[in-house]
């Protein structure tokens, strides 16, 4: 891990979404220097599925040498943010660094995104970032080394990153546009404004919900983002601004060469994150990014597989043999598959009713998740030579509906792999 330098001692960081995940990891890293941390988040009471509140985070921060001020903040509400800013200045005398980490995500297409979800993402991601920055700037102007750091991606106009989840992409890019504009707007004032984004998926509560069981093994820990953020906010603000930084790239400049230390499971492959052009390179040359030979052999090889009707039929025959009330109780979802290519048609898998059912045509009840893909990729996905997450991110599969339920299919696919 990156060693602390003590440069943040006595500095005040205003971090949104700091009760868990990347936000909390950045807070703890700064706290090791003896920094003051404003834990600006909504979670006051323990969540049944998500660990951490503003109070438990504050306790952890203080246990490693920092000072903490837990503030109930909804970044959509100007009054809520202004109160937290006022309290921070009163408690610590000012604000030196802003980390815009709070974010909302829904990886859904245009027709599958309710306007309520659209509004939530734009209000938290884009508007929340703009609002928090705006209200903190008057205090940042008084700091000797002021920084705004947004956890957002490089601006990439490749249509791939828009076509499957345009609402989320627009909202996330709004955070990055704040970097683009504010870096120039406040350059002469000496306020740095930069963005930080991970090369690979980071294990957080959101990733666990999106990726399902076992996804953590394909992720890096939040500590890699914390170390990268620490490097950025310790730099001279007047000379380091307007940058779109990738976590492991900046750590390499600090002499970090062992990235296995950040992996949840160093022996497993790493799942690339969105918005980076090198995604295709990652898939084609995965070993470069820490994937094992086993991963290359079982997940990435594009071997020719039979493309006849019997192959899709065979998959559903095997699925039918696995159906049970127990599987239905664990899954509680109905899936619809729209296939193109040599075996064009519709199929369904009902893991919500009775002891389960599958077959050709539309499902007997509304599908919770719909998959659109070629029959060839369908077969590859269920036989293990094409990973669902990789296929989705590379555009080989289009998924609409409930993403968390869609990802539950991976468990069934794992069981089928040895049977086909």
KAHUUR-V795172 format. One record per residue. SS is DSSP state (a for helix, b for strand, c for the rest). PSI is psi in radians with two decimals (* if undefined). NEAR is the number of other C-alpha atoms within 12 Angstrom. Layout:
SS;PSI;NEAR, SS;PSI;NEAR
This chain:
c;2.73;27, c;2.30;29, c;2.51;19, c;2.62;24, c;-0.23;20, c;0.05;20, c;-0.35;25, c;0.14;37, c;2.20;23, c;-0.11;27, c;2.63;38, b;2.17;44, b;2.26;55, b;1.87;55, b;2.08;55, b;2.57;49, c;0.67;47, c;0.13;46, c;-0.27;46, c;3.04;39, a;-2.48;36, a;-0.72;42, a;-0.78;46, a;-0.66;46, a;-0.72;38, a;-0.71;49, a;-0.79;56, a;-0.63;44, a;-0.80;44, a;-0.60;48, a;-0.50;39, c;-0.40;33, c;-0.20;30, c;0.53;28, c;2.82;36, b;2.28;40, b;2.14;57, b;1.93;53, b;1.63;54, b;1.73;46, b;2.98;42, c;-0.39;30, c;1.92;28, c;-0.78;25, c;2.56;17, c;2.40;17, c;2.45;15, c;-0.47;9, c;-0.32;11, c;2.20;19, c;2.64;21, c;2.35;29, c;3.05;30, a;-0.48;36, a;-0.70;29, a;-0.63;25, a;-0.75;41, a;-0.69;35, a;-0.72;25, a;-0.72;30, a;-0.79;36, a;-0.50;28, a;-0.36;18, c;0.14;23, c;0.03;25, c;3.02;33, b;2.43;34, b;2.54;41, b;1.75;39, b;2.21;39, b;2.27;36, b;1.94;31, c;2.21;36, c;1.93;32, c;-0.15;41, c;-0.30;29, c;1.98;23, a;-0.72;24, a;-0.69;17, a;-0.77;23, a;-0.77;35, a;-0.68;29, a;-0.73;23, a;-0.69;36, a;-0.80;45, a;-0.76;24, a;-0.66;27, a;-0.78;35, a;-0.69;29, a;-0.73;16, a;-0.75;20, a;-0.08;25, c;-0.06;20, c;-3.06;32, c;2.25;42, c;-0.54;43, b;2.37;51, b;2.24;53, b;1.89;52, b;1.63;47, c;-0.48;47, c;2.35;47, c;2.70;38, c;2.57;35, c;2.46;30, c;1.90;38, c;1.18;41, c;2.67;34, c;3.13;27, c;-0.85;23, c;-0.39;18, c;0.01;25, c;1.85;25, c;2.59;17, a;-0.46;18, a;-0.72;14, a;-0.72;25, a;-0.87;30, a;-0.72;23, a;-0.84;27, a;-0.74;36, a;-0.60;32, a;-0.65;33, a;-0.90;36, a;-1.12;43, a;-0.99;38, a;-0.71;34, a;-0.75;41, a;-0.79;49, a;-0.78;38, a;-0.87;29, a;-0.76;47, a;-0.82;45, a;-0.78;26, a;-0.37;30, a;-0.40;39, a;-0.78;32, a;-0.53;23, a;-0.59;33, a;-0.57;35, c;-0.38;27, c;-0.07;20, c;2.58;30, c;-0.37;26, c;1.23;33, c;2.45;44, b;2.49;53, b;2.19;56, b;2.07;55, b;2.32;53, c;1.49;46, c;2.80;47, c;2.89;40, c;2.57;36, c;2.00;32, c;1.99;22, c;0.25;17, c;2.15;17, c;-0.40;17, a;-0.67;23, a;0.00;32, a;-0.64;26, a;-0.57;25, c;-0.31;31, c;1.06;35, a;-0.65;28, a;-0.78;35, a;-0.77;38, a;-0.78;40, a;-0.76;36, a;-0.70;37, a;-0.69;46, a;-0.43;36, a;-0.65;33, a;-0.68;47, a;-0.57;40, a;-0.53;33, a;-0.68;41, a;-0.85;41, a;-0.78;29, a;-0.80;22, a;-0.53;33, a;-0.69;33, a;-0.70;22, a;-0.69;19, c;0.26;29, c;-0.83;25, c;-0.31;15, c;-0.12;26, c;0.21;30, c;2.05;41, b;2.48;46, b;2.00;50, b;2.93;47, b;2.58;46, b;2.36;43, b;2.53;40, c;2.55;40, c;-0.63;36, b;2.93;39, c;2.50;39, b;2.32;38, c;1.95;37, c;3.05;31, a;-0.69;29, a;-0.74;27, a;-0.66;35, a;-0.67;25, a;-0.66;25, a;-0.69;28, a;-0.36;35, c;-3.00;27, c;2.35;25, c;-0.11;23, a;-0.43;34, a;-0.54;31, a;-0.31;28, a;0.19;37, c;2.83;38, b;2.85;40, c;2.72;36, c;-0.35;37, a;-0.49;36, a;-0.61;43, a;-0.63;49, a;-0.77;43, a;-0.73;40, a;-0.73;43, a;-0.70;50, a;-0.74;41, a;-0.79;41, a;-0.88;45, a;-0.12;42, c;-0.17;33, c;2.83;30, c;2.07;20, c;-0.55;33, c;-0.36;25, c;-0.21;23, c;1.61;28, c;2.74;36, c;0.39;34, c;2.52;35, b;1.78;37, b;2.43;36, b;2.38;32, a;-0.96;39, a;-0.39;35, a;-0.81;26, a;-0.51;30, a;-0.54;31, a;-0.61;20, c;-0.30;16, c;0.14;21, c;0.09;15, c;2.17;22, c;-0.36;16, c;1.76;18, c;-0.09;32, a;-0.50;25, a;-0.38;21, a;-0.17;36, b;2.46;32, c;-0.76;28, c;1.71;24, c;-0.36;22, c;-0.18;23, c;2.83;27, c;2.77;39, c;2.36;41, c;2.18;43, b;2.68;33, c;2.98;34, c;2.89;39, c;0.11;35, c;2.25;29, c;-0.43;23, c;0.14;21, a;-0.79;29, a;-0.72;23, a;-0.67;16, a;-0.79;28, a;-0.72;32, a;-0.49;21, c;0.98;21, a;-0.47;29, a;-0.52;22, a;-0.47;18, a;0.41;33, c;0.11;32, c;2.62;32, c;2.87;22, a;-0.60;19, a;-0.70;17, a;-0.79;27, a;-0.66;28, a;-0.71;21, a;-0.36;23, a;-0.57;33, a;-0.28;31, c;2.31;23, c;1.06;21, c;2.57;19, c;2.18;12, c;2.66;24, c;2.49;21, c;0.47;24, c;2.91;19, a;-0.61;22, a;-0.45;17, a;-0.81;24, a;-0.72;39, a;-0.72;27, a;-0.72;23, a;-0.83;36, a;-0.49;32, a;-0.74;21, a;-0.68;25, a;-0.76;32, a;-0.61;23, a;-0.39;19, a;-0.28;26, c;2.42;28, c;2.81;23, a;-0.60;18, a;-0.74;16, a;-0.67;28, a;-0.76;24, a;-0.60;17, a;-0.46;21, a;-0.92;31, c;0.91;28, b;2.62;34, b;2.30;34, b;2.49;42, b;2.41;37, b;2.12;39, b;1.94;32, b;2.51;30, b;3.09;24, a;-2.48;20, a;-0.36;21, a;1.11;26, c;2.39;22, b;-3.11;25, b;2.51;28, b;2.84;33, b;2.78;37, b;1.98;44, b;1.85;40, b;0.70;39, c;-0.45;31, c;2.43;27, c;-2.29;18, c;0.28;22, c;2.75;30, b;2.78;33, b;2.83;34, b;-3.03;26, b;2.70;25, c;-2.92;20, c;2.64;22, c;2.70;28, c;-0.36;22, c;2.95;20, c;2.30;20, c;2.41;30, c;-0.53;32, b;2.40;34, b;2.31;35, b;2.29;39, b;2.18;32, b;3.02;33, b;2.71;28, a;-0.53;34, a;-0.81;33, a;-0.52;39, a;-0.85;45, a;-0.76;40, a;-0.69;35, a;-0.77;38, a;-0.28;36, a;0.02;35, c;-0.04;36, c;-0.02;31, c;2.00;36, c;2.27;40, a;-0.77;41, a;-0.76;37, a;-0.74;35, a;-0.70;32, a;-0.81;36, a;-0.46;32, c;0.04;32, c;0.10;26, c;-0.38;28, c;2.39;32, b;2.23;35, b;2.30;38, b;2.68;32, b;-2.58;31, c;1.87;30, a;-0.64;36, a;-0.65;29, a;-0.58;30, a;-0.72;40, a;-0.30;35, c;-0.33;33, a;-0.41;39, a;-0.62;29, a;-0.81;25, a;-0.69;34, a;-0.67;30, a;-0.67;26, a;-0.61;21, a;-0.48;27, a;-0.80;24, c;-0.17;15, c;-0.21;19, c;*;25
